[in-house]
């Protein structure tokens, strides 16, 4: 998708709200969430309770909810928790650069196991609901380029593995949301995907070339327009989930 298409999407109006709020939306995320929070505009946006922390892992997000779930359910009649975690698990951060977290299969299984713990925890609270949000494709190469690495292209092989891991993770998220009988997550990566020319003769095509990372601020965090689009998509989902008859 291009910047022009993002702007075109933002001209669409939110669906009309015809019912009273039935649940309070709770969004648990890493710094991705903070980038969206800065662009809250609509009535729905302002209803979201944002609990986002830079560098937050899936385990850390679960620990936070485990410590705060009783307080949230005591104060609010009904909650709908949106878990948007996983980005910080798949890569390791050694200031200022990132690299693929190893071993990749173990990391992925750890995220799966922690997602399952979210389900078990919230099952104890009858007036709570849960949705997992898909993790956008991001780029080790682009982050390290933004941080002035001398050879960011040396991370191309890691990008390919990372994208594969993210695709597996998002497949698992789809399965979990189906099991939970909740509305599906927006597919955020669609907003940065673009088709390669069929006439391209390059023999060095990489999966990462399917994505327009210029729509990111730094290879991980969304630009202003992209953040607004993702927020709009989450708000559309929240209307379906939290404004029910």
DOSEFI-260686 format. One line per 10 residues: their letters; for each residue y, z, x of C-alpha. Coordinates in nm, 4 decimals. Layout:
residues N
A	Y/Z/X ~ ...
END
This chain:
residues 245
XXXXXXXXXX	0.0000/0.0000/0.0000 ~ 0.3557/-0.0650/0.1138 ~ 0.6740/0.1412/0.0878 ~ 0.7904/-0.0945/-0.1876 ~ 0.4756/-0.0313/-0.3926 ~ 0.5151/0.3441/-0.3510 ~ 0.8691/0.3215/-0.4853 ~ 0.7460/0.1090/-0.7746 ~ 0.4820/0.3695/-0.8610 ~ 0.7451/0.6438/-0.8653
XXXXXXXXXX	0.9384/0.4598/-1.1355 ~ 0.6558/0.5318/-1.3789 ~ 0.7122/0.8215/-1.6130 ~ 0.4845/1.1225/-1.6351 ~ 0.2672/1.1385/-1.9482 ~ 0.4317/1.3152/-2.2393 ~ 0.3343/1.6800/-2.2715 ~ 0.2143/1.7438/-2.6277 ~ 0.0429/2.0830/-2.5918 ~ 0.1257/2.4306/-2.4661
XXXXXXXXXX	0.0221/2.5289/-2.1160 ~ -0.3345/2.6586/-2.1198 ~ -0.3749/2.7430/-1.7480 ~ -0.1511/2.8062/-1.4491 ~ -0.2118/2.5593/-1.1625 ~ -0.2803/2.7195/-0.8233 ~ -0.2806/2.4880/-0.5198 ~ -0.4391/2.6126/-0.1972 ~ -0.3785/2.3883/0.1018 ~ -0.2716/2.3534/0.4619
XXXXXXXXXX	0.0633/2.2012/0.5636 ~ -0.0020/1.8881/0.3520 ~ 0.0839/2.0955/0.0490 ~ 0.4133/2.2105/0.1970 ~ 0.5201/1.8489/0.2456 ~ 0.4666/1.7902/-0.1264 ~ 0.6253/2.1184/-0.2338 ~ 0.9602/2.0153/-0.0829 ~ 0.9783/1.7305/-0.3358 ~ 0.9205/1.9257/-0.6574
XXXXXXXXXX	1.1337/1.7745/-0.9333 ~ 0.9625/1.7741/-1.2716 ~ 0.8801/2.0584/-1.5067 ~ 0.5131/2.0257/-1.4112 ~ 0.5899/2.0354/-1.0369 ~ 0.7712/2.3665/-1.0825 ~ 0.4764/2.5171/-1.2684 ~ 0.2522/2.4825/-0.9616 ~ 0.1907/2.8013/-0.7623 ~ 0.1837/2.6830/-0.4027
XXXXXXXXXX	-0.0257/2.8745/-0.1486 ~ -0.0116/2.6561/0.1603 ~ -0.0260/2.7496/0.5258 ~ 0.0042/2.5389/0.8377 ~ -0.3263/2.4910/1.0211 ~ -0.5297/2.6567/0.7452 ~ -0.9025/2.5888/0.7685 ~ -1.1365/2.5770/0.4718 ~ -1.2815/2.9157/0.5664 ~ -0.9324/3.0666/0.5954
XXXXXXXXXX	-0.8401/2.9241/0.2549 ~ -1.1523/3.0749/0.1013 ~ -1.0805/3.4125/0.2615 ~ -0.7282/3.4052/0.1190 ~ -0.8537/3.3331/-0.2322 ~ -1.1282/3.5940/-0.2067 ~ -0.8619/3.8535/-0.1194 ~ -0.6191/3.7422/-0.3923 ~ -0.8301/3.6198/-0.6839 ~ -0.8275/3.9554/-0.8618
XXXXXXXXXX	-0.4496/3.9805/-0.8388 ~ -0.4070/3.6250/-0.9686 ~ -0.6418/3.6694/-1.2620 ~ -0.4872/4.0058/-1.3522 ~ -0.1361/3.8595/-1.3633 ~ -0.2184/3.5245/-1.5260 ~ -0.4238/3.4691/-1.8402 ~ -0.5972/3.1584/-1.7096 ~ -0.5811/2.9768/-1.3762 ~ -0.6860/2.6351/-1.2496
XXXXXXXXXX	-0.7380/2.6366/-0.8737 ~ -0.6930/2.3152/-0.6763 ~ -0.8515/2.3312/-0.3295 ~ -0.7008/2.0806/-0.0850 ~ -0.8598/2.1880/0.2411 ~ -1.0623/2.0212/0.5156 ~ -0.8077/1.8357/0.7266 ~ -0.7728/2.1145/0.9829 ~ -1.1492/2.1609/1.0161 ~ -1.2264/1.8091/1.1347
XXXXXXXXXX	-0.9938/1.8054/1.4338 ~ -0.9149/2.0513/1.7115 ~ -0.5548/2.1240/1.8040 ~ -0.4615/2.1797/2.1668 ~ -0.0847/2.1699/2.1628 ~ 0.0550/1.9159/2.1201 ~ -0.2476/1.6850/2.0823 ~ -0.5518/1.6768/1.8547 ~ -0.9071/1.5552/1.9071 ~ -1.2263/1.5336/1.7058
XXXXXXXXXX	-1.3848/1.8722/1.6369 ~ -1.7406/1.8918/1.7648 ~ -2.0234/1.8896/1.6722 ~ -1.9134/1.6715/1.3819 ~ -2.2209/1.7172/1.1593 ~ -2.2049/2.0953/1.1870 ~ -1.8345/2.0961/1.1042 ~ -1.8923/1.8863/0.7945 ~ -2.1771/2.1085/0.6757 ~ -1.9574/2.4135/0.7250
XXXXXXXXXX	-1.6952/2.2614/0.4931 ~ -1.9639/2.1812/0.2345 ~ -2.0930/2.5395/0.2500 ~ -1.7439/2.6846/0.2108 ~ -1.6698/2.4601/-0.0877 ~ -1.9864/2.5968/-0.2467 ~ -1.8566/2.9497/-0.1866 ~ -1.5385/2.8628/-0.3792 ~ -1.7563/2.7653/-0.6747 ~ -1.9600/3.0860/-0.6572
XXXXXXXXXX	-1.6468/3.3000/-0.6324 ~ -1.4640/3.1457/-0.9268 ~ -1.7782/3.1515/-1.1429 ~ -1.7264/3.5291/-1.1597 ~ -1.3957/3.4817/-1.3421 ~ -1.4428/3.3264/-1.6891 ~ -1.0764/3.2245/-1.7284 ~ -1.0644/3.0337/-1.4011 ~ -1.1236/2.6654/-1.3350 ~ -1.1685/2.4722/-1.0128
XXXXXXXXXX	-1.0993/2.1241/-0.8797 ~ -1.1418/1.9980/-0.5247 ~ -0.8819/1.7447/-0.4114 ~ -0.9872/1.4578/-0.1876 ~ -0.8705/1.4635/0.1734 ~ -0.6503/1.1696/0.2756 ~ -0.7591/0.9583/0.5703 ~ -0.5543/1.0527/0.8747 ~ -0.5366/0.9442/1.2378 ~ -0.5893/1.1181/1.5698
XXXXXXXXXX	-0.4425/0.8114/1.7445 ~ -0.1213/0.8149/1.5421 ~ -0.0683/1.1892/1.5780 ~ -0.1151/1.1746/1.9539 ~ 0.1125/0.8698/1.9746 ~ 0.3776/1.0645/1.7821 ~ 0.3349/1.3480/2.0321 ~ 0.3920/1.1054/2.3254 ~ 0.0357/1.0947/2.4610 ~ 0.0199/0.8498/2.7514
XXXXXXXXXX	-0.2918/0.6715/2.6177 ~ -0.3198/0.7293/2.2427 ~ -0.5442/0.4224/2.1988 ~ -0.8118/0.6037/2.4006 ~ -0.8730/0.8023/2.0800 ~ -0.9692/0.4928/1.8784 ~ -1.3431/0.5806/1.8889 ~ -1.2628/0.9299/1.7631 ~ -1.0598/0.7828/1.4766 ~ -1.3603/0.5772/1.3687
XXXXXXXXXX	-1.5839/0.8850/1.3582 ~ -1.3132/1.0879/1.1821 ~ -1.2745/0.8270/0.9079 ~ -1.6509/0.8261/0.8549 ~ -1.6494/1.2062/0.8257 ~ -1.3631/1.1972/0.5766 ~ -1.5449/0.9396/0.3657 ~ -1.8543/1.1642/0.3556 ~ -1.6400/1.4637/0.2689 ~ -1.4675/1.2825/-0.0161
XXXXXXXXXX	-1.8031/1.1691/-0.1534 ~ -1.9110/1.5331/-0.1607 ~ -1.5866/1.6286/-0.3357 ~ -1.6567/1.3670/-0.6043 ~ -2.0049/1.5117/-0.6548 ~ -1.8733/1.8671/-0.6837 ~ -1.6050/1.7745/-0.9370 ~ -1.8694/1.5949/-1.1427 ~ -2.0898/1.9058/-1.1337 ~ -1.7928/2.1183/-1.2372
XXXXXXXXXX	-1.7217/1.8782/-1.5254 ~ -1.3589/1.8637/-1.4179 ~ -1.1282/1.5647/-1.4057 ~ -1.1684/1.3648/-1.0827 ~ -0.9321/1.4062/-0.7919 ~ -0.6775/1.1377/-0.7100 ~ -0.7998/0.9120/-0.4299 ~ -0.5077/0.9670/-0.1949 ~ -0.6384/0.7329/0.0738 ~ -0.5975/0.4381/-0.1630
XXXXXXXXXX	-0.2223/0.4782/-0.1250 ~ -0.2348/0.4007/0.2473 ~ -0.5070/0.1353/0.2371 ~ -0.4358/-0.2324/0.2796 ~ -0.6490/-0.5443/0.2983 ~ -0.6905/-0.7240/0.6267 ~ -0.6272/-1.0970/0.6279 ~ -0.9457/-1.2965/0.5675 ~ -0.8181/-1.5439/0.8252 ~ -0.8001/-1.2838/1.0987
XXXXXXXXXX	-1.0041/-1.3924/1.4013 ~ -0.9924/-1.0571/1.5764 ~ -1.3312/-0.9374/1.6980 ~ -1.1973/-0.5891/1.7582 ~ -1.1455/-0.4899/1.3979 ~ -1.1618/-0.1151/1.3520 ~ -1.1936/0.0769/1.0266 ~ -0.8604/0.2427/1.1011 ~ -0.6977/-0.0992/1.0654 ~ -0.7657/-0.0768/0.6911
XXXXXXXXXX	-0.4974/0.1891/0.6608 ~ -0.1208/0.1726/0.6824 ~ -0.0432/0.4815/0.8883 ~ 0.3252/0.3891/0.9020 ~ 0.3464/0.5604/0.5620 ~ 0.2819/0.8871/0.7439 ~ 0.5442/1.0856/0.9291 ~ 0.3136/1.1530/1.2222 ~ -0.0373/1.0264/1.1427 ~ -0.1259/1.3332/0.9334
XXXXXXXXXX	0.1656/1.4348/0.7120 ~ 0.3065/1.2035/0.4442 ~ 0.6470/1.0409/0.4573 ~ 0.8930/1.1203/0.1792 ~ 0.7824/0.8387/-0.0521 ~ 0.4124/0.9032/0.0037 ~ 0.4550/1.2777/-0.0516 ~ 0.6320/1.2073/-0.3810 ~ 0.3520/0.9727/-0.4910 ~ 0.0818/1.2263/-0.4061
XXXXXXXXXX	0.2730/1.4995/-0.5880 ~ 0.3085/1.2743/-0.8916 ~ -0.0663/1.2065/-0.8923 ~ -0.1471/1.5759/-0.8663 ~ 0.0983/1.6507/-1.1470 ~ -0.0680/1.3863/-1.3647 ~ -0.4015/1.5581/-1.3025 ~ -0.2538/1.9002/-1.3779 ~ -0.1223/1.7810/-1.7128 ~ -0.4772/1.6808/-1.8099
XXXXX	-0.6218/2.0096/-1.6888 ~ -0.3609/2.2699/-1.7784 ~ -0.1918/2.1383/-2.0911 ~ -0.4835/2.1214/-2.3302 ~ -0.5092/2.1901/-2.7046
END
